[in-house]
Amino acid sequence: EGAMAAQGGQIMEKASAGVREIFSALSNSEARYFDEERYSESELRKALNDSITERKIDAMKRLLAAVSVGRDASALFPDVVKNVSFQSPELKKLIYIYLVQYAENNRELALLSINSFQKDLSDRSQQLRASALRAMASIKVLEVIQLVMAAVQTAVGDSSPYVRKTAAQCMIKVYGVDADQFLELRKLLLKLMNDVEVQVVGSAVMAFRQICIVLPKDAAEEKQGAETTESSWNAQQLELLHPLFRRLVQDMLLMDFWAQQCCIDLLMRYCRLFFASPDKTSQEGEEGATGGTSEDFLAFLKNLKLLLFSASKGVTLAAAVALCYLAPTEEISCVAMPLMRCLRQATPEASITLLSAVAPLVEARPELFRAMIREFFIQSFDPPEMKRLKLKVIEMLVDDTNVQMVLRELQVYVSWHSQPDFVALAVRSIAQVALKMTSVADACLRGLVKMLDSKCEALSCEAVVSLRALLQRRQSSKESGLGSVLPHLVTYLEDLSAATARASVVWMIGHYQQEVARLAPDVLRRLAKGFAAEKQEVKQQIVVLGLKVWAFHFFNARGEVAVKDAVQATKEAGSKGAAPLKVSPDESAQLLPRLEAIVEHISTLASFDASWDVRDTARALKSIKESAKAAVDSGGKSALEQMGLWYCRACISGAPPLDAAGVDASEKADDPLQKAAIDSTWMIGSLAQALDFPLESYRPLPPWAEENSSDELRKVKEISAEKAREAAPKSISSSTVGNVSHMEQRVQLPSNINNMPVVQSLEDLDLFYSEAPAPALSVPPASRQAPGATLEQMRLAGPLPTAPTLGTAVFGEDDESDEAEDDDDDDDWKYCQQAVPSQAPPPSEPAEPVPPPRVERVPDPAPPAPPAPAEP
């Protein structure tokens, strides 16, 4: 038992230690800065004014955490800004993040710290230099824009890619304050777009697109002194990218996601302006014309296809849109699967934007997405906008192969009575499917008639509206079914409460009154009783119905109604066992006085209605009615009488409206139009498409060029070998690395180099740097001997004429190690022999040549003998 108790005590001790570690980690976690209960402006102000740097840093972290959750911390701006002079790098970074957020609204106080900004622009830390530049550009005051512009120009040449990237981002802010800097900013951006670092190129591309394409160009045009159109302005700016096009196409794959989207948009506009349509060039190639698709254009399309598999959904959508606008028609099929992958992986909010961008592509090329129609089936938890878009896509993708599956799916949606708005959309989709696929029109018509009995008000009302659309299409067919459907609708008229549904039933009765000639007067009588309580759109249809019913019986009493149609309707009714629908002229003559009174009563009520639309409609139709009666009596002498007579006769026929060319407008609208190009009001994937209206920054896609531009324009000019050697750095030292504004020059070149030896091997290079030249002394010309020689030359060969000075003096760099000094003497003598020409001694003084001094290596001494063992 004692052992078990001891073991249990050890386990509890370990558990308590683990709990203590967890609480310690939670207390030290940065999540504590987001505790809103501990946010107090007085405590933060006290900590910011404290002399201890750690407390200032802790206060800044709490302040930035509060800003990140949406709290307004502008009241602490004076307390924050006076700490910018502290030398703590961590504190300065936090202060600069705060200043970027609030400097624009506190310009006067921010100007007080501009000296600290300028000082930090030359700091050794690249993050501090970039933060200072970003904070300086956030002070949007025109008086200091020259200082900001000078800082940006300096940062463009900085050795750090991070600082150069920040400089490109700050140019947008500079242009927003002073648009007169457009030309200088554009010049700097073109320089940065040719940078060796891809991240710098990406930021420069984003800034170039924002300044030269997106932002208003009025100030830039005034600077250039020319008035240009949108297309010519884009051409002027984008033609500057000719030497950079191939570089941008290659670097596009390596940029970050935001830069990739901007680069795709920029190069897409470039291709539209400087390349011809690939479909046009292919047609010309088939006809035998010279030319063809540009290789640069094909390289851009190839990289766009690679970007379809990007991890970013925005990049994938941008690449797909660019391919749809640029690629040949037969190559657009590659965008379907990547877009569907993005739809599956996207969040509900992002799915709505993606689907709204995909919808025009589905409309233009439905065959690409038809096999994936199940992906667009609706789930009950989808947002309402997503449901509407999916129904629209389903209507586009339906055909003979999947129409039965689509109708079964729509029937399921109709049963969701808890979502009445969506049920109405589903019924409308059934009508659209029936209009598109005539093979299922009868089944859809019967289903819609059954929906009239539904207890769901939204379902029954929308069914009436859908029936109106179907009946309008089926009017001209021999088995339209109007004679059986219209009486059914008249029966449900009293139960319908939705204004749209009631107005649709009234319109159908008036438009197809020959099918229900005996019911129409009674329907008009009942509607006249409750005219004052109806909605505005119902009142307008009742006024029109009164004129149509009166016109039918007025002309029928005179025997002017088309007998063929009436006889045909009677035969159809008799064959089906129904009562004949033919109304004789005598019956119409008996009904006419009562109809006159009912129509006059409706016109009187409508002429005093609160809605001016109802009043104007009643007065206009009353004038037409009187003109038609006068035309019949007098023969229609005036134009108004002839127009009234024509209108009343048109109301009887119930024919569909015709356009100016005499074509059925409804048939013309419903016929599918096969389009090779994408038809969208706004550019696909743009903010204007999502909002359905353009903002000031919206720029439409330019049209295609007439012909391809020459590839020589985009050819990078090669630098000659001589210019490359001149531009190459002569040395690498601390003076060429990092920020050099506060460093001294450490490499000094001599001024007495006359004959530079040729270095052919590494051994010669070691010899060259083995010895430094002796300093030259100022000697009068008369006593001046040969030019300064090395110590070895003076010691071994005596005074020799025209001995050249060799080597360069490098102070503090390239020192030889002390370990190799002993091995350099032989090499020094060999070097001197090569540098100084050998001369024979004078004959009067024969002497043996002096051998070169050699330093003999001293053999290592033998190790000392071990001591003798001590005597015991």
N, C-alpha and C positions, 0 to 999 in steps of 0.2 A: 504493500500500500504506500509506503514511503517513496518507493521508486516511481510509482505512478503519479503521486502528488508532485514530485520534483519535475517529472516530464511534463505534466500539465502546466506547472508554473513557467517552464521555459517556453512552451507554446504561447501562453498568454503574454509573456514578455515580448516575444517576437511580433505578435499581432498588434500589441500596443505601440511598438516601435514603428510598424508599418503605417498605422493610423496617424501617428505623429508626422511621419514623412509626407503623407498625403495632405494633411492640413498645412504643413509648411510649404508645400509646392503650390497649394491654392492661394495661400497668403502672398507668396512671391510672384504669382502669375500676373500678367498684364491685364487680365480681365477685371481686376479691381479698379482700374481707371475708368471703367464704363459704369460704375455704380452711381446712378443718378441721385441717390439719397445723400451721397457724400459730396455732391457738387455745391460749392458755395463761392460766390464771387468775392466775398470779403476774405475768405481763407486763401483763395488763389491770389488775390492782390497782395496779401501779406507775404505769401511765399515768394511771389515774383520780386518783391522788394527786399527780400532777405539777402544777406551777404554770402550765404552758403550756396555753392553752385548746385549741389545735389538736390536741395529743396526747390531750386528754380527749375531743374530738369523734371522733377516729379510734378510740379505745378503745370508745366507746359504739356506733359503727357496727359494730365487730367483735362486740360483745356482742349487739346486736340481731340480727345475721345468724346468730349461733349459736342464739339463741332461736327464730328462724324455722324452723330445720331440726330443732327438737325437743330441743335440748340444755338441760339444767337449769342456769340461771345464777343461782339464788337465793342462792348463797353470796356473791356480790358485792353484795348489796343494801345493806349498810352503806356500802360505798365509793361506791356510786352516789348514795345519798340525801343524802350530805353535800355533793354538788356542786350541789344544787338552788338554792343561793343565788347561784350565778354569774350574771352579767348577760348572758352570751352567749345570744341568742335561739335559735340553732341547737342549742346544747348543751341548753338547757332543753327543747326539743321532744323530743329524743332521750331525755332523762331521764324525761319524763312518759310516753312510750310504754312505757318499762321499768316505771315505777311502776304503771301500769294493769294490767300483767301479774302483778306480784308483791306488790302492796300488801296484798291480802287475806290472804296467808299471813305477812306481816311487819307486823302492825298496830302493834305498839309502836314499832318504828323509824320507821314512816311517820308516826306522830303527832308525832315530833320536828320534822318539816318542814312542819307544817300552817300555821305562820306564813308561810312562803314561799309556800304555796299561796294564802293569803288576799291576800298582797301582789300576786301575779301576777293575781289576779282583776280588778284595776283597771289592768292594763297597757294600753298603747296598741295592742298587737298583738292582733287577734281570735283568732289561732291560739293564742297563749299563754294568753289568758283561757279559751278552750275547753279547752285541755289541762290547765290548773290545775283547772278544775271537774271534768273527767273523772277526774283523779287523786285529787281530794278525795273524790269519790263512791265511788271504789274502796276507800277505807278503811272497811270495813264494821264500824264500832264504834258501838255505841248511844250512848256518851257524847258523841260529837261530831256526832250526827245533826242537832242543832239548828243547828250551824254550817253543815253541808252544806245543810240546808233553807233557811237564810237566803241562802246563795250561789246556790242554784237560783232562789229568788224574785227575786233581783237580776238573774240572767242572763235570766230570762223577759222583763224589760223592756229588755234590752240593744239597742243600735242595730244590732248585727251579726246578720244572719240565721244565720250559722254558729254563733254563741254560743247563740242561742235554740234552734237545732236540737239542739245538744249538751245544753242544759238539759232538753229533752224526753227525750233518751236516758238521762240520769242519773236521771230520776225512777223508772225501773224499779228501779235499784239502791237508791234511798232506800226504796222500798216494800218491797223484800226485807229490809231491815234493820229498819224500823219501820213495820209495817202500820197503826199508829194515825194516820199522816199521810195516810190514804186520801182523806179529804174535801178537804183542802187541795191534794193533788196532782191530784185530779180537777178542781178549780176552775181550777188553772193550765193543765191540759191543754186544757180547753174554751176557755180564752183563746188558747192557741197554735193551736188548730184553726181559729180565726178570724183568723189572721195573714195579712198580705198576701203573704208569700213562700210559694210552694208547697212548697219543701223543708222549711220549718218545719212546715207542715200535715202533710206526710207522716210526719215523725218523731213528731209529736203523735198521729197516728192509730195508729201502731205501739205507742206507749206506752199509749194509752188501751185498745187491744185487749188488751194484755198485762196491765194492772193491773185493768181492770174486767170482763174476760170470761174470760181464760185462767187467771190465777193463782187459787189457792184464796181463797174469799171469807169464810172464817170470821172472820178478824180484822176485816174491813170490816163484817160483819154485827154483830159485837159493838159496833163503834163506832156503828152506827146504832141498835142496841138492838132488832133485830127478827129473827125467824127466817123465812127465805123459801125457796121452792123454786128449782130451777134456772131454770125458765121465768120466774117472777116476778122473780128477780134480774136476769136479762138484760133484761127489759122495763123495770125501774127504771133501769138504766144506759143503755140505748139510747134511751129516750125523751128523754134530754138532747140527743140529736142532731137533734131535730125542726127547730130553726132553722138547723142546719148541713147538712142533708141535701142540699139543692140545690147548695150550695157544694162539698161533697165530691164529688158526682157530676161536677161540672165539672172540679175540680182533679185528679180521679183520672187523667185522661188525661195530665197533665203531671208526675206524681210519678215518682220512681225506681222500679225494678223491685220491690224489696223492699216499699216502701210501697204500691205498687199491689196486690200480693197481699194484704197485710193489710187494705187499704181494701175490696177486693172481698169478703173474708170478713166484715168488719164490716157492710158495707151489705147483704150477703146475709141475715145474721141479722136486721138491721133490717127488711128487706122481709118476711121470714117472720112477724115479730111484729106488724107494723102494716099489712099488706096481705092481702087475701083471695087465694086461688088464682085465677090467670087462667082456668083451665079452668072453675072454678065460676062466676066472674063471666060468662063467655061463655054458659054454659048458662042462667043467670038472665036474660041479655039476650035470648036466643032465646025464653024463656018470657014476655017482656014485663015483667020486673021492672025497677025503676028502679036507677040506679047504673051501674057499669061499671068498667073498668080505670082506675086513677089515672094522671094525666099524669106525675107524679113517678116512678111505677113504670116507665112506658114509657120515660122519659128514661134511667133507669138501665139498662134492657135495651138501649137503643140504644148507649150507651157501652160496654157489655159486648161487643157485636158488633164494635165498633171495636178493642177490645183483643185480639180473636182474632188479629189480624195483627201483634201485638207481636213485637219481636225476641227477647224473653225467652220461653223455653219454659215457665217457671214461671207467668208472667203469662197465657200462652195457655191453659195447663191450668186455672188458677184461673178464668178467664173462661168457659171451656167448662163446667166443673163448675157454676158459678153459673147459667149459662143452662139447664143440664139440670135444676137444682133449682127454677128460678124461671119460666122461659119457658113459654108454652103448648106443648102437644105438637106442634103443626104447625110450630113455629119452631125445633125442636131440630136440624133437619137441617143448619143452618149450621155446626155444630161439627165435622163429619166431616173436611172437607178441612184445616182448620188443625191438627187433631190428627195427621193423617197426615203433614203437613209437618213437625211437630215430631219424629215418630218417624223420619223419614228423616234429619233433621239431627242427631239426638241421639247422644251417645256411647253405647257399650255399657252403661255403668253407669246412665246416665240413661234409656236405653231401657227397662230393666227396670221402673223406677218408673213411667214413662209408660204402658207396656203394662198394668201391673197396675191403673192408674187407668182405662184405656180399656176393659178387659174387662167391667166392669158395664154400660157404655154399649152395648157390642156385644151383650150378653145381652138388654138391654131393647129396643134398636132395631137388630136385625141388618140390616134392609133398608138402613140408611144406609151400612154398610161392606161389603156383599156384593159390590159391583162392584169393590172394592179388595182382594179376598181374596188376590191374588198377592203383595201387600205383606207378608203374614203367612207366606209360605213360608219354610222354615228353611234357613239356611246352616250349613255344617259348623263354622265358627268361632264361631258364636253361643254365649254362655254357657249352661250347663245350665238355669238358671232362665228364661232367655229362650226356650229351646226348649220348655220345659214350658208357658209362657204362650201361645206361638204355637200349639201344638197345641190348647190349650183354646179359643182364638179360632177356629181352623179348624173345630172341632167345632160351634161355635155358628153359623158362617156357611154350613155345607153345606146344600144344598137340591137339588131335582130338576135344576136347571140346571147345577150345577157338581159333582155327586157323582162323576161319572166322573173328572174332572180331579183331585179331591181324593184318590180312591182310588189313582190312578196315582202321585201325589206321596207318599202314605203307603207304597206299595210300595217306593219308592226309599229312604225312611228305614229300612225294615225291613232293608235290605241293608247298613247301616252296622254291621257286627258288631264293629268296634273300639270302639263306644260301647254297651255292653250295657244300661246304664240307659236310654238314649234309645230303644233298640230296643224295650224293654219298654213304654215310653210310646207308641210308634208303634203297636204291636199293640193296645194298649188303645184307642187312638183309632179303629182299624179296627172294633173291636167296637162302640164308641159310634156310629159312622156307620151300621153295620148295624142297630143298635137304633133309630136315628132314621129311617132311610130303609128301609122294608120292601122296596122294589123291588130292592135290592142285597143283601138278607140272605142269599139262597142262595149267591151268589157269594162273599160274605165267609166264610160257613160252610165252603165248600169250600177257600178259601185258608187258613183257620186250621187245618183238618185236615192240609193239606200241610205247614204249618209245624211239625207235630209231628215230622217226619223231619229237621228241621234239626240241624246239629251245634252250633249256638249254643245253649247251655243256657238263657240268658235268653230267647231267642226261643221255644223249645219250652215252657218253663214258663209264660210269659205267654200263649201260645196256648191252653193248657189252661184258664187262668182266664177268658179271653175266651170260649172255647167254653161254659163253664158259664153265663155271662151270656146268651149267645145261646140256648142250649137251654132255659133257664128261661123265656125269652119265647116260644119256639116250641112249648112243651109242648102247648098247647091246640089247635094247628093240626092239620089232618088229615094233612099231609105234613111232619111235624116232622123226620123223618130220624133220630130217636133210635135206632132199631133198628140202623142201620148205623154211627153215630158212636160209641156207647157201647162196643161190642166193640173198636173201634179204640183207644179210650182205655185199655181194660183191658190191651191188649197193650203199650202204652207205660208202664204204671204202674211196671214194674220198672226202667225206664231213667230215670225222673224222679227228680231229687235235691232239687229245691227243695221246701221244706215246704209252701208255699202251693199249688203245682201238685198235689202228692200229696193234700193235704187236699181240693182241689177235685174231683179224680177220685173220691175215696172218697165225697164228698157226693153227686155225680151218680149213682153206682152205687146208693146207698141211696135217693135220692129218686125215681129212675126205674127201680126194680128190676123192675117189671112188664115193661119192655122187654127186660131181660136176666135173667129169672127163673132160668135154669139156671146162669148165670155168677156170680151174686151169692154163693151159698154157698161156691164155690171161692175167690173173691176174699177172702172173710172168713177162710177157713182159712189162706191164704198170709200175710195181714196179721197174723194171730194169732201166727205163728211169730216174726216180727221186731218184735213190739209194743214190747218194752223198748228197742229202738234207735231208735224213731221220735221225731220232735219233738213238742212239746206239742200244737200245733194238729192234727197228724195223729192223735195218740192220742185226742183228744176225738172226732174224726170216726169213728174205728174203733169206739169204744164205742157211738156212735149207730147206726152201720151194723149192729152185732151185734143191737141191739134191733129195728131195722127188718126185717132178714132173718128173725129168729125170729118176729116178729109176722106177717109175710106167710105163712110156712109153717104157723104155728099156726092161723091162721084159715082158710087154704086147706085144711088137713086136715079142718076141721070144715065145709067147704063154704060159708063166709061171705064169700069174696072175690067182688067184683063180677064176675059171669060175662060181662056185656056187654063190659067192657073187655078181658077175656082173649080172648073170641071175636074181637073186632075186631082185636086184636093178632095173633092167629093167622092171620086172613084176610089181613091186610096182609103178614105174612111169607110166606104161601103164594103170594100173587100176585107177589111179587118173587123166588120161587124159593128162599127160605131155609127153614131148618128151623123147624117150628112152635115158638113160644115158650110155649105153654100147658103149665103144670105141673099134673098131675092131683092130686086130693086124696090118692091112695095114695102117690104119690111124695113129697109133702110129709110124709105120716105116717112114711115110712121115713127121711127126712132129719131129722126133728124131734129124735130123741134125740141125734144127733151135734151138731146145732146148739145144743141145750141145754148140752152139755158145752163146746163152743167158747165160747159166750157166758159161761158161768160162769168159764171160764179167763181170759177177757179182763177180766171184772169183778174177779176176784181180783188180777190183776196191776195193774189200775188203782187199786184201793183202797189199794195200798201205794206208789204213785208219789210222786216228790218234789214234784210240782206239786199244790197244793191244788185248782186248778181241775179237774184230771183226777180226783182222788179224789172231789170232790163230785159231779161228773157221773156217775161210775160208781155211786156209792151211790144217787143219785136215780133213775137209770134202772133199777137193780136193784129198787128199791122199786116203781116203776111196773110192771115186768114181773110181779112177784109179785102186785100188786094186780089186774092184768088177769086172771091165771090164777084168782085167787080169785073174781073177779066172774063169770067164765064158769061156774065150778063152783057158786057159791051164788046167782047171780042179781044180784049187785052191790047189796048192801044199804047199805054205807057209802059216804060221799062219796068217800073215797080210792079205793075199788074202781071206782066209776063214772068217776072222772077217769082212772085207769089204763086202763080199757077204752076210753074215748074217745080217748086219746092213741095207743094201739096201732093202732086202726082208722084214725086220721088218718095214721099213718106209712105205711099200706098204700096209701091213695088217691093220695098224692103231689100233692095239690092245692096250689096256691099259697096262701100265708097271706092271710087276710082281716082287714081292720081292724074297728073297732067297728061301722061302718055296713054291714058285709058286702060291701065293695068290694075287688076284687083290689088288694093293696098294690103289687105290681110294676107293674101297668097304671097305677095312679094316679100312681106316681112318675115313670114314663116319659112320660106325656102332657105335651106342652109347654103351659105356661100363659102365655097372652098377657097381658103386664103393661103397663099404661100408664105406670106410674111405675118409677123405678130401684129395684131391690131390692139393697141392699148392707148388710151388717152394720154396717160402719163408714162414716163419711163419705168420699166419694170424694176421693182426693188427699191424705188425711190420713196422719200417721205411724202411726196405729192400723191403717189398711188395709195399709200396707207391712209392719208387724210382726205383724198379725193378733191384736193384743191392745192395749188402750188404756193409755196412761200417765195419770198423775195430772192432767196438763194438758189431756187430751182433753175437748172439749165438744161434745156432739151438736148437730145442727141442730134448732132449735125448730120446732114445728108451725106450720101456716098459721093466720092470724087468721080469725075468723068473718066479718068484714066489713072493708072498707077504712076506714082512718082519714081524717079530713078533711084536705084539702090546705091548709087554713088554718093547721094546726099547723106546716107546713113553710114558710110564707110569711115572708120576712124582713121584720122591722119596719122601716119607713122612718123615718129621723130627720127631724124637722121642719127647716125652713130656719133658724129662729132658733137651734136647738140646734147645727146644723151650723156656723153662723157663730161661735157661742161656742166650739165645739171646735176651729175652725180656728186654725192658728198665726198669731200676730200679726206675727212677724218670723222671718227665717231668718238665723242667725248661728252662730258657732262654739259657742255655748252649747247649741244644739239638735242638734248633729251629733256623733256619736262618743260616747265614754265621757265623761260630764260630771262624774264624781265628783271629779276633780282639777282642774277648770277653774273660772275665775271668771266671774261675770256681766259681760258686756261692753256690754250695752244697758241704759241707765238711762232710765226714763220720767220726764218732769217731773211736778211736782205742781201746777202753776199753769195748766193748760189749761182755759180757760173757754168758748171759742167756737171750735170746730174748723171751718175753712173747708171749703167743698164743692169737691172737686177734680173738674173736668169734662173736662180734657184733659191731655195729657202736658206741655204748656207750664205749666199750673197746678201740676203736680207738681214740675217743676223750680223754679218760683218758691217752692214751699213749703219745699224743702230748700236754698234759696239763702242764707239768713241764719240765724244762731243767735241766740236771745234773750239779752238782757243779764241778768246775774245779779241777782237781787232782793236789796236791802239791807234790813236791819232798821231801820225808822224808827219813831219813836214815833207813836201814833195821832193826836196833835194836829197834828203837823207833816207828816203823810202827805198827799201829793197824789194825783193820779190813779194808777191802777195802772201798773206798769212798761210803758213803751212802747219801741218800737225806736228805734235811733239815727236812722233816716230820719225817723220821726215827730217826734222831739224837735227835729231840726235844721230841718225844713221847715215844720212846722205849729205849732210851739210847744207849750205845754202844752194837751193836749186831754183832755176828760173821757172816762172809761171806754174807754180804748183796750185792746183785748184783746191778750193775748200769744199769739203764733202759733208753730207748729213744735215739734219735739221735739229734744232734745239727744242726738245719737248720737256717741259717742266712739270713734274708731278705725274707723268704718264709713262707707260711702257718701260719702266725700270727693269734692268736685267737682275735676275736673282743672284744673290751672293754665292750660291753654290756653284755656278758655272763660270765664275771669274777666272779661275785658274786655267780653264780650257780655252780661253779666248786669245791668249797671246800669240799662238801659232796662226790663228785665223787673222789676227790684226796684221801680222807681218805679210801674210799672203795678200791681204787686201791692199796694203801700201804698195806692194810690188805691182799689183794690177793697176793701181791709180797713178803711180809716178813712173814715167818712162825711164828706163835704165840708161845711164850714160857711162862711157868709158873714162877712166881716170886720165889726167894729163900725162903725156909721155915723159915730161921732165921729172915727175914724181911717181915712179912706179910703186905700187903698193899692192899688197894682197887685199882682196876684198874682205871686208869685215863680215864675218858670219853673223847671222842674226842671233840675238841673245835668246837663249832658251832657259826655261825654268825647269829644272829637273825635279821630278816628283820624289819626294822623300818617302821611302817605304815606311809603312806603319811600324811603329816600335813593337818589339815582341812583348807579349804580356809578361808581367813580373812573375817570378817564381813563387809558388805558394810558400808560406812560412813553414818552418820546421815544426813538427809537433812538439808540444811542451813535454818536459820531463815529468813523469808521474811523481 
